[in-house]
Amino acid sequence: MANLSGYNFAYLDEQTKRMIRRAILKAVAIPGYQVPFGGREMPMPYGWGTGGIQLTASVIGESDVLKVIDQGADDTTNAVSIRNFFKRVTGVNTTERTDDATVIQTRHRIPEPLRFIEPRETETRTMHALEEYGVMQVKLYEDIARFGHIATTYAYPVKVNGRYVMDPSPIPKFDNPKMDMMPALQLFGAGREKRIYAVPPFTRVESLDFDDHPFTVQQWDEPCAICGSTHSYLDEVVLDDAGNRMFVCSDTDYCRQQSEAKSQ
């Protein structure tokens, strides 16, 4: 156990944790619904994972094993900083192996899928209450009209449990199908907007589409340059000023596992 003198376990005070846990329970009871909560200031700027940190601080226990990723990677500055923060204020074990983790934290962006059309929070909440989601179909149709296909590659809207439309950002649409009936509890927290929403285990998550333009995931013309995988989401990495580039797995743990399997 790390030296926690000067800190409450997991940094937040117990009253704040209870408040966030109550919001989590409501979010689990109403899948996809954005539950407001009294977000606290954290030792990092808004937009860098403050919502996720508050969720993790409210649910993590001394026996948990924590994995922190940022856009799939364990080794980015943000992921390393958050992982070190929790090691200091909880003393829990951390890992970069997905299979060993009991809590996995990532970070995402603006949680409101209707924000692009309606900036007023009062109006978006009314639209959710009345299930006025036609504008989301219009947005996807505009993609088809301009590009001949649905070009949205991340923050692709999904309908949760047949009711609420949700923004799964930062999950790329490549991984949207994995959210459907997933056995894990998925919690989403936005610190700046002070919203929490959830997808309970084994819940239906359907990506919006059209009968004549069904939902499809991205395809790449070449495999991962490191492990050779053709079944993972790939990031494009520019190598030099000449424009040479390569594609590598976004999920660094999966890439490592594939590389180790090939070397055996």
N, C-alpha and C positions, 0 to 999 in steps of 0.2 A: 504494500500500500504506500502510495506517495505521501509526502508531507503535505497535509491539507490545512495546516494552520493558516488562519486568515480567510479561508474559503468555506462556505457550506458545500456539502457533497454535490458535485456537478454544477457548482457556481450559483445557481438560482436558489432563492429562499424557498422554504417548504410551502408557504402559502401560494406563491406563484406557481409552483409545480402542481399543486392541487387544482388551481384554476385552469391550467393548461390541460391537465388530465380530464377535467370535466368537459372541456371543449373537444378533446379527442373522443370521449365517449359519445358525445352528440354527433360528431362527424362519422363515427363508425355506424351509429344507428341510422343515419341518413346518408347513404353513400353518394359521394360527389357533391354534397351540399357544402358551401363555404361557411364555416362557423367563425364569427368574429371572436377575437380574444384580446386581452390586454397585454400586448407585446411589451417586453422590457428591452431596455438598451443593453446591448452586449458589447464585449470588447473588440468589435470589428464594425466596419461601416455597413449600412443597409445595402442590400444587393450582393453581399458576399456570403450568404448562408445563415443570416441571423435567425430566420424562422426555423430552419432545420436544426440549428444548434439548440434552440429552446425546446423543440420536440425531443431531441435526444436527451437533453438534460432532465426532462420530465419523466422519461421512461427507463433510462439506463439504471442498472443495478450493479452492485459490486462484483457479481459473478458473471456479468456480460462480457463478451468479446466484441470490440468495436472495429468496424472497417469504415473508412471515410474515402469517398471518391468525388471527383469533380469532372463531370462529363465523361465518366467511365474510368478515369485515370487515378491511380493511387499516388502518383509522384508529382502532381502539380503543386504550386505554392499554396493554393487555398486548401487543398486536401491535407497537405502536410501540416499546415498551421492549425487546422481544426483538430486533427488527430493529436498533435502535441498539446493542444489546449485541454482536451479531455483526459489525456494521460496525466496532466498536472493536477486537474481539479477533481478527478475521480480515482486515479490509481488503477483503473481497469486495464486489462490486457488489450492490446490492439493487434490487428492482423491485416495483411494484404490479400489473404486467401478468402474468397467468398464463402467457401464451404465451412470455414472455421468460425465465421462471424455469426453472432446472435442479433446484432444491431448493425445495419448498414445505413450510413448517411450520405446523401448526395446534396446537390443544391439545384434550385430552379429559379424561374423568373416570375413575371406577373401572372397571378393565378386566374384572372378573370378572362375567360375566352371571348366575352362580348365587348371587351374594352376597345377594340379597334373601331367599333361602330358607335359605341355609346360611352362617353367619358364619365357620365354621372353614375355614381354608385347606387343612388336610389332607383334609377331607371333600370340598371342591369339586374338588381335584385327583384324588381317587379317582373322583368322579362323571364327570369328563372322561375318565379312563382307561377306565371301563366304559361310556362313552356313555350315561349315565343322564340323558337330556335330557327325559324325560316331563314334569318339572316346568315346563319352559319352555312346553310346549303347554298345560299347565293354566293358567299365568299368562295366556296369550292367550285361552283359553276363558273365564276369569273376566271379561275385558274384554267379550267377546261377551254373556255372561250379564247384565252390568250395563248395558251401553250399546247392545247390539244390533250392535256392530261392534268390531273391534280398535282400541282407542283409543290405543295406544302411538304416540307421534309422534317420539320420538328414542330412541337406545340400543335400537333395534328389533333383536332377536336374528337373527343370520344363521348359516348353516352353511357353512363354508369347505371347499372341495374334497371335499364329501361326508363330512366327518369331524368336525371340531371346531366346536362352537357358540361364536360370538364376539360380543362387544359392540362395535359399530362407533362408539360414542359418540366425538365429538359429532356425527357425521354424522346429519342428520335422516333419517327413513325415506323422505322424498321423494327422497333421493339414493342410497338403498340399491341400486337397479337399476344405477347407474353403476359400482358396485364390481365387478359381474360382468364378467369378462373384460377388465378395465381394462388398458391397455398399460403403465401406470406401476407401479412398486414402491411399495406402501403399507406404511409402518412405523408401528407404534403403540408408544409408550413411556410407562410410568407411573412417575414418579419416587418417589412415596410408597409404592406397592406394590412397586416394584423389579421390574417385569415388562416384557418386550418381546415383541410378537407382530407377525406380518407377513402380508400377502397378496401373493404374488408376481405378476408380470405374467401376464395371460391365465389367471387361476384362476377356477374356478366359485365364485360367492358367491350363495347362495340364501336369501331371507328366509323365515323360518318362517311357515306359514299352515295353513289347512284346505281340504279340497276344496270345501266349501260356503261357506267364507269366505276366498276367495283374497286374497293380498296386494295392496293398492292403496295409492297415494300420495295425499297430501292434495290437496284442491282448494280454491281460493279463489273467492269471489263477485265479487271486483274485482281489477283488475290492479295492478301496481306504480304507486304515485302519482308516481314520478319518471320512469321510462322506459317505463311502459305494458306491461311484459312480463307475459305470462300463462303462461310456461313455466319459471319459476324459483321457488325456495323464498322465501317472503315472511315478513318479520318484522312483527309488529304493533307500531305505535308510538303510544302515547297522547299526544295533543297538548295537552290542558288538563284542568282539574279537572272540566269538564262531561262528560268521557268521550268526547269526540271523538277519533277515531283514524284512522290511515291505515296502509296496508301498503306496505312497500318491500322491494326485493331484499336478501336476506341477503348475497349475493355482490356486494360493492361494485365489483369490476372488471367483472363482467358487466353490472351496471347502467350503469356508465359507457360501456361499449361500445355498449349498446343506445341510450343517450341520444345518443351521437355519431352513430350510424347514422341516427337519426330526424332529426337536425338538418341532415344533408347533403342 
